[in-house]
Amino acid sequence: MNWTADTGRRRSMRVLLSVPIQASGKTTDGKDFQEQARTLIVNAHGALISLSAAVGAGQKITISNKATQQSVACHVVYLGTAQAGKTQMGIEFVKPSPNFWQIDFPPDDWVVPEN
């Protein structure tokens, strides 16, 4: 799998939405972590979040939606700069999950064709 920096191309519209989540996985040095956080931006393919846990691009983490108790596997696809001990990062669902964020009126481009 080839992990590249964000090129600015979007597959689905971004929505500013603060959803309480729990992120879990392993840090870059192999230690388990669980961290409470909130999304900054969501879309049909993932989200922008901010974590204090040290994770690397391409790394697999699990995100749990605290409101629905649903969990989904994700890859870290973008790492921003650290501020106040937290790093903004883009995460992408391993499998498309447009209903994961439970948005009542999702944008039209959030519909994922069924194969």
N, C-alpha and C positions, 0 to 999 in steps of 0.2 A: 504494500500500500504506500502511496506517495503522499506525504503531508506537505502542503505548501502554505505560504502566507496568504492571508485574505486578499483576493484580487479585486474586490469591490463588486463582483458579480453576485447577484442574489437569485436564488431559486424560488423564494417566496417572500412576501412582504414581511417586514419586521414590525413588531408591535411593542411599544413601551409598556411593560407589565411587570409588576413586582409580585412574584409568586414565591411563597415560602417553600424552600427545598432542603433536602439533606443530600450532600454529596459524600460519596465514600469511594474508597479504592486504596491504592498504594502511592506513597510519595516517590519522588525520584530516587531516594535512597532505600526504597523497599519496605518502608514502615507503613502499616495500616493507618488510615485516617477516616474519620467521620466528622463532617463539619456542617453546621446549620448555616444557611445562606438564603439569599433571595435573588431571583432573576432580575436583570436590568432590562433586557430586551428578549423577546421570544419570537420564534417563527416556526413554521411547520416542520423544519428540519433540525431544530435545536434551540440554543439560547446563548446570550452573553451573560456570564456570571462573574462574581468576584470571590476568590478564595484565598485564605492564608496558607493552605497546604501547598507544598512545593510539588507541582506536577509538570510533566513535560509534554511537548507537542507530540501528537500521535498516541498518547497514553490513553488507556481505557479506564473510565470511571463510571460509577452508577449514580444516577440522579433519582431521588424519590420526591414526588409531589406530595407535600405534607397535607394538603387539603383532601386528596383522593386516596392517599396511601399507595399509589401506583409507582412502580419503579421502572426505569428504562436504562439500558446500557448505552454509553456515549463514548465518543473519542474527543480528545482535546485537539481542536484544529487551528487554534489561534491563541497566542500568548501576548498580552499587552505588557505595559510597563507596570512595575509594582508601585503602589501608593499606599501609605499608612499601613504597611505590612500585608497588603492584599494585592493579588494580581488579577486583572480582568482577563478572562479567557473565553473564547468561543468554543462551544461544545456542539457536536453533531450527533444526532441519534444514529445508532448502528442500523436500525430498521426504521423506516418512516413512521412517525407517530403524530399525525396532525391533531389528534384529539387529546393528546397528553396534557396540554395546558388548560383544557376545559374553557375555551373562549366561546361565549354565546354567539357572537357574530364574527366568525373568522373571515379574513379576506378571501376573495374568490380563488386566488391562486394557491390556497392551502389544500385544495382537493387533490388527493393522491390517487392516480388511476390504479385500479385493481388489476393485477396480472393474473 
